[in-house]
């Protein structure tokens, strides 16, 4: 993403970031249902931002398992 484009900052619970990054990296975005190609690109951009701007890529399998438990425990539905 270009630095001259408008941007926003999104704060995520680290466990959410770990779970989302793992899912994004293991999902074939060509199979994710989208209404517009921009949605697929936005998911790819999110994965890239999580990879470049955080330390979630270095998460171990144990950290991922713990993050999944924490996030699932926080589910309200």
FENRAVEN-V899710 format. One record per backbone hydrogen bond with DSSP energy under -1.0 kcal/mol. NH is the residue of the N-H (numbers start at 0). CO is the residue of the C=O. Records with the same first field share a line. If there is no record, write none. Layout:
NH->CO / CO
This chain:
4->1
16->12
17->13
18->14
19->15
20->16
21->17
22->18
23->19
24->20
25->21
28->26
30->27
38->35
40->36
41->37
42->38
43->39
44->40
45->41
46->42
47->43
48->44
49->45
50->46
51->47
52->48
57->54
58->55
63->59
64->60
65->61
66->62
67->63
68->64
69->65
70->66
71->67
72->68
73->69
74->71
